[in-house]
Amino acid sequence: MKGDNLERLCVACRKLDKKEHLIRFVRLEGKAVPDPTGKIQARGAYVCRKKECLELLMEKHLLRKALRTPNDEEALREAIAFIEKGAWEVRHG
Ligand SMILES: [Zn+2]
């Protein structure tokens, strides 16, 4: 939602941060997917835009717990690749 400055909890390090500093993942069709727009109407979980937090999610399977889906690896790998490139691009479709 536009103009929503509420802070969200990172499911990895459990710290609060502004939404623009976090990556949102949602569960779509039983699969975790990144939601760079933050607009997908689905169960969501927020994570810091940091490799450490994404790797923690992967190691401890925290995203699959938060989103209640076992299919989170692809989304996490994708997000880590974005972070490594230093870019978080908005994708459509
Ligand atoms: Zn974090």
PDB file of the backbone (N, CA, C, O) and the ligand in Angstrom, with CONECT records:
HET     ZN  A 101       1
ATOM      1  N   MET A   1       0.832  -1.204   0.000  1.00  0.00           N
ATOM      2  CA  MET A   1       0.000   0.000   0.000  1.00  0.00           C
ATOM      3  C   MET A   1       0.867   1.255   0.000  1.00  0.00           C
ATOM      4  O   MET A   1       1.845   1.335   0.744  1.00  0.00           O
ATOM      5  N   LYS A   2       0.526   2.199  -0.801  1.00  0.00           N
ATOM      6  CA  LYS A   2       1.290   3.452  -0.880  1.00  0.00           C
ATOM      7  C   LYS A   2       1.136   4.249   0.418  1.00  0.00           C
ATOM      8  O   LYS A   2       0.063   4.294   1.021  1.00  0.00           O
ATOM      9  N   GLY A   3       2.246   4.875   0.827  1.00  0.00           N
ATOM     10  CA  GLY A   3       2.186   5.722   2.003  1.00  0.00           C
ATOM     11  C   GLY A   3       2.143   4.944   3.300  1.00  0.00           C
ATOM     12  O   GLY A   3       1.901   5.520   4.361  1.00  0.00           O
ATOM     13  N   ASP A   4       2.372   3.665   3.231  1.00  0.00           N
ATOM     14  CA  ASP A   4       2.392   2.835   4.419  1.00  0.00           C
ATOM     15  C   ASP A   4       3.820   2.758   4.935  1.00  0.00           C
ATOM     16  O   ASP A   4       4.651   2.049   4.366  1.00  0.00           O
ATOM     17  N   ASN A   5       4.111   3.484   6.012  1.00  0.00           N
ATOM     18  CA  ASN A   5       5.480   3.521   6.528  1.00  0.00           C
ATOM     19  C   ASN A   5       5.698   2.596   7.703  1.00  0.00           C
ATOM     20  O   ASN A   5       6.685   2.727   8.427  1.00  0.00           O
ATOM     21  N   LEU A   6       4.800   1.680   7.897  1.00  0.00           N
ATOM     22  CA  LEU A   6       4.944   0.769   9.016  1.00  0.00           C
ATOM     23  C   LEU A   6       6.189  -0.087   8.848  1.00  0.00           C
ATOM     24  O   LEU A   6       6.609  -0.410   7.736  1.00  0.00           O
ATOM     25  N   GLU A   7       6.761  -0.440   9.983  1.00  0.00           N
ATOM     26  CA  GLU A   7       7.925  -1.309   9.930  1.00  0.00           C
ATOM     27  C   GLU A   7       7.477  -2.761   9.956  1.00  0.00           C
ATOM     28  O   GLU A   7       6.419  -3.110  10.480  1.00  0.00           O
ATOM     29  N   ARG A   8       8.311  -3.575   9.379  1.00  0.00           N
ATOM     30  CA  ARG A   8       8.017  -4.998   9.305  1.00  0.00           C
ATOM     31  C   ARG A   8       9.156  -5.792   9.933  1.00  0.00           C
ATOM     32  O   ARG A   8      10.296  -5.331   9.997  1.00  0.00           O
ATOM     33  N   LEU A   9       8.831  -6.971  10.384  1.00  0.00           N
ATOM     34  CA  LEU A   9       9.802  -7.825  11.050  1.00  0.00           C
ATOM     35  C   LEU A   9      10.490  -8.733  10.043  1.00  0.00           C
ATOM     36  O   LEU A   9       9.837  -9.407   9.246  1.00  0.00           O
ATOM     37  N   CYS A  10      11.829  -8.739  10.090  1.00  0.00           N
ATOM     38  CA  CYS A  10      12.581  -9.674   9.254  1.00  0.00           C
ATOM     39  C   CYS A  10      12.443 -11.063   9.873  1.00  0.00           C
ATOM     40  O   CYS A  10      12.711 -11.242  11.061  1.00  0.00           O
ATOM     41  N   VAL A  11      12.029 -12.037   9.082  1.00  0.00           N
ATOM     42  CA  VAL A  11      11.825 -13.374   9.649  1.00  0.00           C
ATOM     43  C   VAL A  11      13.138 -14.090   9.947  1.00  0.00           C
ATOM     44  O   VAL A  11      13.130 -15.147  10.578  1.00  0.00           O
ATOM     45  N   ALA A  12      14.282 -13.525   9.501  1.00  0.00           N
ATOM     46  CA  ALA A  12      15.577 -14.139   9.792  1.00  0.00           C
ATOM     47  C   ALA A  12      16.176 -13.569  11.075  1.00  0.00           C
ATOM     48  O   ALA A  12      16.395 -14.314  12.031  1.00  0.00           O
ATOM     49  N   CYS A  13      16.447 -12.256  11.116  1.00  0.00           N
ATOM     50  CA  CYS A  13      17.119 -11.672  12.277  1.00  0.00           C
ATOM     51  C   CYS A  13      16.139 -11.091  13.291  1.00  0.00           C
ATOM     52  O   CYS A  13      16.549 -10.635  14.358  1.00  0.00           O
ATOM     53  N   ARG A  14      14.836 -11.105  12.963  1.00  0.00           N
ATOM     54  CA  ARG A  14      13.778 -10.634  13.863  1.00  0.00           C
ATOM     55  C   ARG A  14      13.923  -9.162  14.230  1.00  0.00           C
ATOM     56  O   ARG A  14      13.505  -8.743  15.309  1.00  0.00           O
ATOM     57  N   LYS A  15      14.521  -8.376  13.327  1.00  0.00           N
ATOM     58  CA  LYS A  15      14.608  -6.936  13.569  1.00  0.00           C
ATOM     59  C   LYS A  15      13.551  -6.225  12.750  1.00  0.00           C
ATOM     60  O   LYS A  15      13.167  -6.664  11.667  1.00  0.00           O
ATOM     61  N   LEU A  16      13.089  -5.099  13.307  1.00  0.00           N
ATOM     62  CA  LEU A  16      12.119  -4.294  12.576  1.00  0.00           C
ATOM     63  C   LEU A  16      12.841  -3.364  11.622  1.00  0.00           C
ATOM     64  O   LEU A  16      13.882  -2.800  11.958  1.00  0.00           O
ATOM     65  N   ASP A  17      12.286  -3.208  10.431  1.00  0.00           N
ATOM     66  CA  ASP A  17      12.848  -2.238   9.508  1.00  0.00           C
ATOM     67  C   ASP A  17      11.733  -1.737   8.597  1.00  0.00           C
ATOM     68  O   ASP A  17      10.657  -2.328   8.517  1.00  0.00           O
ATOM     69  N   LYS A  18      12.019  -0.635   7.917  1.00  0.00           N
ATOM     70  CA  LYS A  18      11.035  -0.105   6.987  1.00  0.00           C
ATOM     71  C   LYS A  18      10.878  -1.046   5.813  1.00  0.00           C
ATOM     72  O   LYS A  18      11.821  -1.725   5.406  1.00  0.00           O
ATOM     73  N   LYS A  19       9.687  -1.074   5.283  1.00  0.00           N
ATOM     74  CA  LYS A  19       9.388  -1.992   4.188  1.00  0.00           C
ATOM     75  C   LYS A  19      10.340  -1.851   3.006  1.00  0.00           C
ATOM     76  O   LYS A  19      10.676  -2.836   2.349  1.00  0.00           O
ATOM     77  N   GLU A  20      10.776  -0.612   2.738  1.00  0.00           N
ATOM     78  CA  GLU A  20      11.651  -0.428   1.561  1.00  0.00           C
ATOM     79  C   GLU A  20      13.048  -1.028   1.771  1.00  0.00           C
ATOM     80  O   GLU A  20      13.811  -1.178   0.817  1.00  0.00           O
ATOM     81  N   HIS A  21      13.376  -1.366   3.013  1.00  0.00           N
ATOM     82  CA  HIS A  21      14.671  -2.002   3.271  1.00  0.00           C
ATOM     83  C   HIS A  21      14.559  -3.523   3.300  1.00  0.00           C
ATOM     84  O   HIS A  21      15.540  -4.232   3.529  1.00  0.00           O
ATOM     85  N   LEU A  22      13.362  -3.998   3.067  1.00  0.00           N
ATOM     86  CA  LEU A  22      13.126  -5.432   3.164  1.00  0.00           C
ATOM     87  C   LEU A  22      12.672  -5.994   1.826  1.00  0.00           C
ATOM     88  O   LEU A  22      12.200  -5.274   0.947  1.00  0.00           O
ATOM     89  N   ILE A  23      12.830  -7.291   1.707  1.00  0.00           N
ATOM     90  CA  ILE A  23      12.288  -7.999   0.547  1.00  0.00           C
ATOM     91  C   ILE A  23      11.039  -8.718   1.017  1.00  0.00           C
ATOM     92  O   ILE A  23      11.034  -9.342   2.078  1.00  0.00           O
ATOM     93  N   ARG A  24       9.993  -8.631   0.236  1.00  0.00           N
ATOM     94  CA  ARG A  24       8.788  -9.369   0.596  1.00  0.00           C
ATOM     95  C   ARG A  24       8.711 -10.636  -0.245  1.00  0.00           C
ATOM     96  O   ARG A  24       8.913 -10.611  -1.459  1.00  0.00           O
ATOM     97  N   PHE A  25       8.417 -11.731   0.420  1.00  0.00           N
ATOM     98  CA  PHE A  25       8.124 -12.978  -0.275  1.00  0.00           C
ATOM     99  C   PHE A  25       6.678 -13.312  -0.016  1.00  0.00           C
ATOM    100  O   PHE A  25       6.160 -13.065   1.073  1.00  0.00           O
ATOM    101  N   VAL A  26       6.028 -13.870  -1.009  1.00  0.00           N
ATOM    102  CA  VAL A  26       4.647 -14.303  -0.813  1.00  0.00           C
ATOM    103  C   VAL A  26       4.512 -15.759  -1.254  1.00  0.00           C
ATOM    104  O   VAL A  26       5.352 -16.296  -1.976  1.00  0.00           O
ATOM    105  N   ARG A  27       3.436 -16.369  -0.798  1.00  0.00           N
ATOM    106  CA  ARG A  27       3.152 -17.728  -1.243  1.00  0.00           C
ATOM    107  C   ARG A  27       2.117 -17.673  -2.351  1.00  0.00           C
ATOM    108  O   ARG A  27       0.990 -17.215  -2.163  1.00  0.00           O
ATOM    109  N   LEU A  28       2.538 -18.157  -3.513  1.00  0.00           N
ATOM    110  CA  LEU A  28       1.647 -18.182  -4.669  1.00  0.00           C
ATOM    111  C   LEU A  28       1.602 -19.600  -5.203  1.00  0.00           C
ATOM    112  O   LEU A  28       2.641 -20.185  -5.506  1.00  0.00           O
ATOM    113  N   GLU A  29       0.429 -20.144  -5.317  1.00  0.00           N
ATOM    114  CA  GLU A  29       0.273 -21.506  -5.839  1.00  0.00           C
ATOM    115  C   GLU A  29       1.214 -22.492  -5.160  1.00  0.00           C
ATOM    116  O   GLU A  29       1.854 -23.315  -5.814  1.00  0.00           O
ATOM    117  N   GLY A  30       1.284 -22.393  -3.837  1.00  0.00           N
ATOM    118  CA  GLY A  30       2.080 -23.341  -3.070  1.00  0.00           C
ATOM    119  C   GLY A  30       3.578 -23.145  -3.159  1.00  0.00           C
ATOM    120  O   GLY A  30       4.348 -24.026  -2.776  1.00  0.00           O
ATOM    121  N   LYS A  31       3.999 -21.985  -3.666  1.00  0.00           N
ATOM    122  CA  LYS A  31       5.413 -21.728  -3.863  1.00  0.00           C
ATOM    123  C   LYS A  31       5.759 -20.345  -3.346  1.00  0.00           C
ATOM    124  O   LYS A  31       4.974 -19.407  -3.486  1.00  0.00           O
ATOM    125  N   ALA A  32       6.946 -20.220  -2.744  1.00  0.00           N
ATOM    126  CA  ALA A  32       7.408 -18.900  -2.323  1.00  0.00           C
ATOM    127  C   ALA A  32       7.934 -18.148  -3.539  1.00  0.00           C
ATOM    128  O   ALA A  32       8.700 -18.701  -4.328  1.00  0.00           O
ATOM    129  N   VAL A  33       7.528 -16.897  -3.692  1.00  0.00           N
ATOM    130  CA  VAL A  33       8.055 -16.060  -4.773  1.00  0.00           C
ATOM    131  C   VAL A  33       8.359 -14.670  -4.212  1.00  0.00           C
ATOM    132  O   VAL A  33       7.658 -14.191  -3.320  1.00  0.00           O
ATOM    133  N   PRO A  34       9.419 -14.015  -4.743  1.00  0.00           N
ATOM    134  CA  PRO A  34       9.693 -12.648  -4.317  1.00  0.00           C
ATOM    135  C   PRO A  34       8.604 -11.714  -4.839  1.00  0.00           C
ATOM    136  O   PRO A  34       8.084 -11.893  -5.940  1.00  0.00           O
ATOM    137  N   ASP A  35       8.277 -10.727  -4.035  1.00  0.00           N
ATOM    138  CA  ASP A  35       7.268  -9.739  -4.444  1.00  0.00           C
ATOM    139  C   ASP A  35       7.870  -8.347  -4.317  1.00  0.00           C
ATOM    140  O   ASP A  35       7.619  -7.646  -3.337  1.00  0.00           O
ATOM    141  N   PRO A  36       8.671  -7.939  -5.316  1.00  0.00           N
ATOM    142  CA  PRO A  36       9.339  -6.629  -5.224  1.00  0.00           C
ATOM    143  C   PRO A  36       8.354  -5.460  -5.203  1.00  0.00           C
ATOM    144  O   PRO A  36       8.694  -4.386  -4.707  1.00  0.00           O
ATOM    145  N   THR A  37       7.172  -5.639  -5.715  1.00  0.00           N
ATOM    146  CA  THR A  37       6.196  -4.553  -5.732  1.00  0.00           C
ATOM    147  C   THR A  37       5.475  -4.440  -4.397  1.00  0.00           C
ATOM    148  O   THR A  37       4.920  -3.389  -4.076  1.00  0.00           O
ATOM    149  N   GLY A  38       5.480  -5.519  -3.618  1.00  0.00           N
ATOM    150  CA  GLY A  38       4.769  -5.524  -2.346  1.00  0.00           C
ATOM    151  C   GLY A  38       3.263  -5.471  -2.511  1.00  0.00           C
ATOM    152  O   GLY A  38       2.544  -5.159  -1.562  1.00  0.00           O
ATOM    153  N   LYS A  39       2.789  -5.765  -3.684  1.00  0.00           N
ATOM    154  CA  LYS A  39       1.359  -5.584  -3.959  1.00  0.00           C
ATOM    155  C   LYS A  39       0.580  -6.880  -4.129  1.00  0.00           C
ATOM    156  O   LYS A  39      -0.646  -6.865  -4.235  1.00  0.00           O
ATOM    157  N   ILE A  40       1.290  -7.994  -4.154  1.00  0.00           N
ATOM    158  CA  ILE A  40       0.589  -9.259  -4.364  1.00  0.00           C
ATOM    159  C   ILE A  40      -0.244  -9.584  -3.123  1.00  0.00           C
ATOM    160  O   ILE A  40       0.255  -9.563  -1.997  1.00  0.00           O
ATOM    161  N   GLN A  41      -1.505  -9.879  -3.352  1.00  0.00           N
ATOM    162  CA  GLN A  41      -2.405 -10.193  -2.251  1.00  0.00           C
ATOM    163  C   GLN A  41      -2.240 -11.667  -1.888  1.00  0.00           C
ATOM    164  O   GLN A  41      -2.889 -12.543  -2.460  1.00  0.00           O
ATOM    165  N   ALA A  42      -1.368 -11.913  -0.936  1.00  0.00           N
ATOM    166  CA  ALA A  42      -1.120 -13.294  -0.532  1.00  0.00           C
ATOM    167  C   ALA A  42      -0.413 -13.270   0.806  1.00  0.00           C
ATOM    168  O   ALA A  42       0.039 -12.221   1.264  1.00  0.00           O
ATOM    169  N   ARG A  43      -0.320 -14.436   1.432  1.00  0.00           N
ATOM    170  CA  ARG A  43       0.437 -14.536   2.671  1.00  0.00           C
ATOM    171  C   ARG A  43       1.874 -14.113   2.403  1.00  0.00           C
ATOM    172  O   ARG A  43       2.509 -14.644   1.491  1.00  0.00           O
ATOM    173  N   GLY A  44       2.397 -13.173   3.172  1.00  0.00           N
ATOM    174  CA  GLY A  44       3.729 -12.649   2.899  1.00  0.00           C
ATOM    175  C   GLY A  44       4.657 -12.733   4.104  1.00  0.00           C
ATOM    176  O   GLY A  44       4.214 -12.862   5.246  1.00  0.00           O
ATOM    177  N   ALA A  45       5.939 -12.657   3.825  1.00  0.00           N
ATOM    178  CA  ALA A  45       6.955 -12.610   4.872  1.00  0.00           C
ATOM    179  C   ALA A  45       8.042 -11.647   4.404  1.00  0.00           C
ATOM    180  O   ALA A  45       8.370 -11.592   3.219  1.00  0.00           O
ATOM    181  N   TYR A  46       8.595 -10.889   5.349  1.00  0.00           N
ATOM    182  CA  TYR A  46       9.614  -9.895   5.006  1.00  0.00           C
ATOM    183  C   TYR A  46      10.990 -10.331   5.497  1.00  0.00           C
ATOM    184  O   TYR A  46      11.130 -10.949   6.552  1.00  0.00           O
ATOM    185  N   VAL A  47      11.998  -9.989   4.699  1.00  0.00           N
ATOM    186  CA  VAL A  47      13.386 -10.305   5.035  1.00  0.00           C
ATOM    187  C   VAL A  47      14.240  -9.103   4.669  1.00  0.00           C
ATOM    188  O   VAL A  47      13.965  -8.426   3.678  1.00  0.00           O
ATOM    189  N   CYS A  48      15.292  -8.826   5.469  1.00  0.00           N
ATOM    190  CA  CYS A  48      16.224  -7.749   5.136  1.00  0.00           C
ATOM    191  C   CYS A  48      16.841  -8.003   3.766  1.00  0.00           C
ATOM    192  O   CYS A  48      16.988  -9.147   3.337  1.00  0.00           O
ATOM    193  N   ARG A  49      17.194  -6.929   3.096  1.00  0.00           N
ATOM    194  CA  ARG A  49      17.891  -7.070   1.805  1.00  0.00           C
ATOM    195  C   ARG A  49      19.364  -7.309   2.070  1.00  0.00           C
ATOM    196  O   ARG A  49      20.221  -6.537   1.639  1.00  0.00           O
ATOM    197  N   LYS A  50      19.643  -8.374   2.774  1.00  0.00           N
ATOM    198  CA  LYS A  50      21.020  -8.706   3.138  1.00  0.00           C
ATOM    199  C   LYS A  50      21.235 -10.176   2.880  1.00  0.00           C
ATOM    200  O   LYS A  50      20.364 -11.010   3.125  1.00  0.00           O
ATOM    201  N   LYS A  51      22.416 -10.470   2.379  1.00  0.00           N
ATOM    202  CA  LYS A  51      22.745 -11.859   2.090  1.00  0.00           C
ATOM    203  C   LYS A  51      22.706 -12.714   3.365  1.00  0.00           C
ATOM    204  O   LYS A  51      22.244 -13.855   3.339  1.00  0.00           O
ATOM    205  N   GLU A  52      23.194 -12.152   4.480  1.00  0.00           N
ATOM    206  CA  GLU A  52      23.226 -12.920   5.731  1.00  0.00           C
ATOM    207  C   GLU A  52      21.824 -13.394   6.108  1.00  0.00           C
ATOM    208  O   GLU A  52      21.634 -14.538   6.521  1.00  0.00           O
ATOM    209  N   CYS A  53      20.862 -12.514   5.962  1.00  0.00           N
ATOM    210  CA  CYS A  53      19.513 -12.876   6.364  1.00  0.00           C
ATOM    211  C   CYS A  53      18.914 -13.907   5.407  1.00  0.00           C
ATOM    212  O   CYS A  53      18.228 -14.835   5.834  1.00  0.00           O
ATOM    213  N   LEU A  54      19.176 -13.738   4.121  1.00  0.00           N
ATOM    214  CA  LEU A  54      18.651 -14.700   3.146  1.00  0.00           C
ATOM    215  C   LEU A  54      19.281 -16.075   3.349  1.00  0.00           C
ATOM    216  O   LEU A  54      18.616 -17.104   3.231  1.00  0.00           O
ATOM    217  N   GLU A  55      20.584 -16.069   3.658  1.00  0.00           N
ATOM    218  CA  GLU A  55      21.255 -17.353   3.875  1.00  0.00           C
ATOM    219  C   GLU A  55      20.758 -18.029   5.146  1.00  0.00           C
ATOM    220  O   GLU A  55      20.653 -19.253   5.213  1.00  0.00           O
ATOM    221  N   LEU A  56      20.459 -17.222   6.141  1.00  0.00           N
ATOM    222  CA  LEU A  56      19.903 -17.751   7.384  1.00  0.00           C
ATOM    223  C   LEU A  56      18.534 -18.400   7.117  1.00  0.00           C
ATOM    224  O   LEU A  56      18.208 -19.457   7.658  1.00  0.00           O
ATOM    225  N   LEU A  57      17.765 -17.742   6.284  1.00  0.00           N
ATOM    226  CA  LEU A  57      16.452 -18.290   5.925  1.00  0.00           C
ATOM    227  C   LEU A  57      16.595 -19.646   5.264  1.00  0.00           C
ATOM    228  O   LEU A  57      15.831 -20.577   5.521  1.00  0.00           O
ATOM    229  N   MET A  58      17.602 -19.727   4.400  1.00  0.00           N
ATOM    230  CA  MET A  58      17.805 -20.954   3.653  1.00  0.00           C
ATOM    231  C   MET A  58      18.285 -22.071   4.574  1.00  0.00           C
ATOM    232  O   MET A  58      17.803 -23.202   4.515  1.00  0.00           O
ATOM    233  N   GLU A  59      19.262 -21.717   5.437  1.00  0.00           N
ATOM    234  CA  GLU A  59      19.824 -22.707   6.358  1.00  0.00           C
ATOM    235  C   GLU A  59      18.796 -23.256   7.332  1.00  0.00           C
ATOM    236  O   GLU A  59      18.710 -24.463   7.563  1.00  0.00           O
ATOM    237  N   LYS A  60      18.025 -22.348   7.892  1.00  0.00           N
ATOM    238  CA  LYS A  60      17.107 -22.750   8.967  1.00  0.00           C
ATOM    239  C   LYS A  60      15.693 -22.997   8.457  1.00  0.00           C
ATOM    240  O   LYS A  60      14.788 -23.285   9.240  1.00  0.00           O
ATOM    241  N   HIS A  61      15.507 -22.885   7.166  1.00  0.00           N
ATOM    242  CA  HIS A  61      14.193 -23.105   6.556  1.00  0.00           C
ATOM    243  C   HIS A  61      13.122 -22.216   7.177  1.00  0.00           C
ATOM    244  O   HIS A  61      11.997 -22.643   7.432  1.00  0.00           O
ATOM    245  N   LEU A  62      13.512 -20.961   7.413  1.00  0.00           N
ATOM    246  CA  LEU A  62      12.584 -20.052   8.082  1.00  0.00           C
ATOM    247  C   LEU A  62      11.508 -19.533   7.146  1.00  0.00           C
ATOM    248  O   LEU A  62      10.384 -19.264   7.570  1.00  0.00           O
ATOM    249  N   LEU A  63      11.854 -19.394   5.875  1.00  0.00           N
ATOM    250  CA  LEU A  63      10.857 -18.857   4.951  1.00  0.00           C
ATOM    251  C   LEU A  63       9.745 -19.878   4.720  1.00  0.00           C
ATOM    252  O   LEU A  63       8.566 -19.529   4.660  1.00  0.00           O
ATOM    253  N   ARG A  64      10.136 -21.129   4.592  1.00  0.00           N
ATOM    254  CA  ARG A  64       9.096 -22.141   4.365  1.00  0.00           C
ATOM    255  C   ARG A  64       8.182 -22.267   5.571  1.00  0.00           C
ATOM    256  O   ARG A  64       7.005 -22.602   5.434  1.00  0.00           O
ATOM    257  N   LYS A  65       8.730 -21.996   6.767  1.00  0.00           N
ATOM    258  CA  LYS A  65       7.881 -22.002   7.961  1.00  0.00           C
ATOM    259  C   LYS A  65       6.943 -20.797   7.963  1.00  0.00           C
ATOM    260  O   LYS A  65       5.754 -20.915   8.262  1.00  0.00           O
ATOM    261  N   ALA A  66       7.503 -19.639   7.623  1.00  0.00           N
ATOM    262  CA  ALA A  66       6.697 -18.416   7.637  1.00  0.00           C
ATOM    263  C   ALA A  66       5.572 -18.483   6.603  1.00  0.00           C
ATOM    264  O   ALA A  66       4.453 -18.038   6.856  1.00  0.00           O
ATOM    265  N   LEU A  67       5.883 -19.037   5.458  1.00  0.00           N
ATOM    266  CA  LEU A  67       4.889 -19.063   4.377  1.00  0.00           C
ATOM    267  C   LEU A  67       4.141 -20.391   4.282  1.00  0.00           C
ATOM    268  O   LEU A  67       3.218 -20.547   3.483  1.00  0.00           O
ATOM    269  N   ARG A  68       4.551 -21.324   5.098  1.00  0.00           N
ATOM    270  CA  ARG A  68       3.921 -22.641   5.124  1.00  0.00           C
ATOM    271  C   ARG A  68       3.901 -23.307   3.755  1.00  0.00           C
ATOM    272  O   ARG A  68       2.876 -23.805   3.291  1.00  0.00           O
ATOM    273  N   THR A  69       5.067 -23.297   3.130  1.00  0.00           N
ATOM    274  CA  THR A  69       5.238 -24.031   1.879  1.00  0.00           C
ATOM    275  C   THR A  69       6.655 -24.591   1.858  1.00  0.00           C
ATOM    276  O   THR A  69       7.580 -23.894   2.276  1.00  0.00           O
ATOM    277  N   PRO A  70       6.862 -25.807   1.394  1.00  0.00           N
ATOM    278  CA  PRO A  70       8.217 -26.345   1.327  1.00  0.00           C
ATOM    279  C   PRO A  70       9.008 -25.808   0.137  1.00  0.00           C
ATOM    280  O   PRO A  70      10.221 -26.011   0.063  1.00  0.00           O
ATOM    281  N   ASN A  71       8.348 -25.136  -0.782  1.00  0.00           N
ATOM    282  CA  ASN A  71       9.011 -24.722  -2.031  1.00  0.00           C
ATOM    283  C   ASN A  71       9.527 -23.296  -1.948  1.00  0.00           C
ATOM    284  O   ASN A  71       8.933 -22.375  -2.508  1.00  0.00           O
ATOM    285  N   ASP A  72      10.645 -23.123  -1.239  1.00  0.00           N
ATOM    286  CA  ASP A  72      11.160 -21.766  -1.055  1.00  0.00           C
ATOM    287  C   ASP A  72      12.554 -21.571  -1.640  1.00  0.00           C
ATOM    288  O   ASP A  72      13.053 -20.447  -1.687  1.00  0.00           O
ATOM    289  N   GLU A  73      13.189 -22.654  -2.088  1.00  0.00           N
ATOM    290  CA  GLU A  73      14.599 -22.536  -2.474  1.00  0.00           C
ATOM    291  C   GLU A  73      14.815 -21.651  -3.688  1.00  0.00           C
ATOM    292  O   GLU A  73      15.742 -20.842  -3.728  1.00  0.00           O
ATOM    293  N   GLU A  74      13.959 -21.813  -4.660  1.00  0.00           N
ATOM    294  CA  GLU A  74      14.109 -21.056  -5.900  1.00  0.00           C
ATOM    295  C   GLU A  74      14.025 -19.553  -5.622  1.00  0.00           C
ATOM    296  O   GLU A  74      14.832 -18.771  -6.124  1.00  0.00           O
ATOM    297  N   ALA A  75      13.044 -19.169  -4.822  1.00  0.00           N
ATOM    298  CA  ALA A  75      12.851 -17.752  -4.505  1.00  0.00           C
ATOM    299  C   ALA A  75      14.056 -17.203  -3.749  1.00  0.00           C
ATOM    300  O   ALA A  75      14.497 -16.082  -3.999  1.00  0.00           O
ATOM    301  N   LEU A  76      14.583 -18.000  -2.826  1.00  0.00           N
ATOM    302  CA  LEU A  76      15.727 -17.542  -2.040  1.00  0.00           C
ATOM    303  C   LEU A  76      16.977 -17.410  -2.897  1.00  0.00           C
ATOM    304  O   LEU A  76      17.733 -16.446  -2.774  1.00  0.00           O
ATOM    305  N   ARG A  77      17.184 -18.396  -3.770  1.00  0.00           N
ATOM    306  CA  ARG A  77      18.348 -18.323  -4.667  1.00  0.00           C
ATOM    307  C   ARG A  77      18.258 -17.082  -5.562  1.00  0.00           C
ATOM    308  O   ARG A  77      19.247 -16.389  -5.802  1.00  0.00           O
ATOM    309  N   GLU A  78      17.061 -16.833  -6.036  1.00  0.00           N
ATOM    310  CA  GLU A  78      16.827 -15.681  -6.905  1.00  0.00           C
ATOM    311  C   GLU A  78      17.136 -14.383  -6.144  1.00  0.00           C
ATOM    312  O   GLU A  78      17.796 -13.487  -6.670  1.00  0.00           O
ATOM    313  N   ALA A  79      16.655 -14.297  -4.916  1.00  0.00           N
ATOM    314  CA  ALA A  79      16.862 -13.094  -4.120  1.00  0.00           C
ATOM    315  C   ALA A  79      18.347 -12.900  -3.807  1.00  0.00           C
ATOM    316  O   ALA A  79      18.846 -11.776  -3.860  1.00  0.00           O
ATOM    317  N   ILE A  80      19.054 -13.978  -3.485  1.00  0.00           N
ATOM    318  CA  ILE A  80      20.482 -13.886  -3.187  1.00  0.00           C
ATOM    319  C   ILE A  80      21.240 -13.435  -4.442  1.00  0.00           C
ATOM    320  O   ILE A  80      22.161 -12.623  -4.354  1.00  0.00           O
ATOM    321  N   ALA A  81      20.855 -13.956  -5.594  1.00  0.00           N
ATOM    322  CA  ALA A  81      21.491 -13.552  -6.849  1.00  0.00           C
ATOM    323  C   ALA A  81      21.292 -12.050  -7.088  1.00  0.00           C
ATOM    324  O   ALA A  81      22.212 -11.358  -7.521  1.00  0.00           O
ATOM    325  N   PHE A  82      20.096 -11.561  -6.805  1.00  0.00           N
ATOM    326  CA  PHE A  82      19.826 -10.119  -6.955  1.00  0.00           C
ATOM    327  C   PHE A  82      20.721  -9.301  -6.038  1.00  0.00           C
ATOM    328  O   PHE A  82      21.294  -8.295  -6.454  1.00  0.00           O
ATOM    329  N   ILE A  83      20.839  -9.735  -4.791  1.00  0.00           N
ATOM    330  CA  ILE A  83      21.647  -9.013  -3.808  1.00  0.00           C
ATOM    331  C   ILE A  83      23.112  -9.005  -4.253  1.00  0.00           C
ATOM    332  O   ILE A  83      23.795  -7.987  -4.150  1.00  0.00           O
ATOM    333  N   GLU A  84      23.584 -10.151  -4.748  1.00  0.00           N
ATOM    334  CA  GLU A  84      24.982 -10.234  -5.182  1.00  0.00           C
ATOM    335  C   GLU A  84      25.262  -9.298  -6.349  1.00  0.00           C
ATOM    336  O   GLU A  84      26.350  -8.733  -6.465  1.00  0.00           O
ATOM    337  N   LYS A  85      24.261  -9.142  -7.210  1.00  0.00           N
ATOM    338  CA  LYS A  85      24.416  -8.225  -8.349  1.00  0.00           C
ATOM    339  C   LYS A  85      24.286  -6.774  -7.908  1.00  0.00           C
ATOM    340  O   LYS A  85      24.633  -5.853  -8.647  1.00  0.00           O
ATOM    341  N   GLY A  86      23.786  -6.585  -6.703  1.00  0.00           N
ATOM    342  CA  GLY A  86      23.562  -5.238  -6.213  1.00  0.00           C
ATOM    343  C   GLY A  86      22.327  -4.586  -6.802  1.00  0.00           C
ATOM    344  O   GLY A  86      22.192  -3.362  -6.802  1.00  0.00           O
ATOM    345  N   ALA A  87      21.440  -5.411  -7.299  1.00  0.00           N
ATOM    346  CA  ALA A  87      20.233  -4.855  -7.901  1.00  0.00           C
ATOM    347  C   ALA A  87      19.021  -5.674  -7.503  1.00  0.00           C
ATOM    348  O   ALA A  87      19.065  -6.904  -7.457  1.00  0.00           O
ATOM    349  N   TRP A  88      17.971  -4.988  -7.224  1.00  0.00           N
ATOM    350  CA  TRP A  88      16.720  -5.665  -6.931  1.00  0.00           C
ATOM    351  C   TRP A  88      15.710  -5.107  -7.919  1.00  0.00           C
ATOM    352  O   TRP A  88      15.109  -4.053  -7.711  1.00  0.00           O
ATOM    353  N   GLU A  89      15.550  -5.848  -8.991  1.00  0.00           N
ATOM    354  CA  GLU A  89      14.716  -5.326 -10.060  1.00  0.00           C
ATOM    355  C   GLU A  89      13.274  -5.753  -9.890  1.00  0.00           C
ATOM    356  O   GLU A  89      12.972  -6.826  -9.367  1.00  0.00           O
ATOM    357  N   VAL A  90      12.411  -4.896 -10.340  1.00  0.00           N
ATOM    358  CA  VAL A  90      10.993  -5.216 -10.294  1.00  0.00           C
ATOM    359  C   VAL A  90      10.660  -6.052 -11.526  1.00  0.00           C
ATOM    360  O   VAL A  90      10.915  -5.663 -12.666  1.00  0.00           O
ATOM    361  N   ARG A  91      10.089  -7.197 -11.251  1.00  0.00           N
ATOM    362  CA  ARG A  91       9.701  -8.058 -12.370  1.00  0.00           C
ATOM    363  C   ARG A  91       8.192  -8.059 -12.488  1.00  0.00           C
ATOM    364  O   ARG A  91       7.476  -7.856 -11.507  1.00  0.00           O
ATOM    365  N   HIS A  92       7.735  -8.282 -13.661  1.00  0.00           N
ATOM    366  CA  HIS A  92       6.292  -8.355 -13.869  1.00  0.00           C
ATOM    367  C   HIS A  92       5.923  -9.723 -14.404  1.00  0.00           C
ATOM    368  O   HIS A  92       6.652 -10.335 -15.184  1.00  0.00           O
ATOM    369  N   GLY A  93       4.786 -10.170 -13.964  1.00  0.00           N
ATOM    370  CA  GLY A  93       4.275 -11.444 -14.451  1.00  0.00           C
ATOM    371  C   GLY A  93       4.989 -12.598 -13.822  1.00  0.00           C
ATOM    372  O   GLY A  93       4.682 -13.752 -14.122  1.00  0.00           O
TER     373      GLY A  93
HETATM  374 ZN    ZN A 101      17.192  -9.510   8.785  1.00  0.00          ZN2+
END
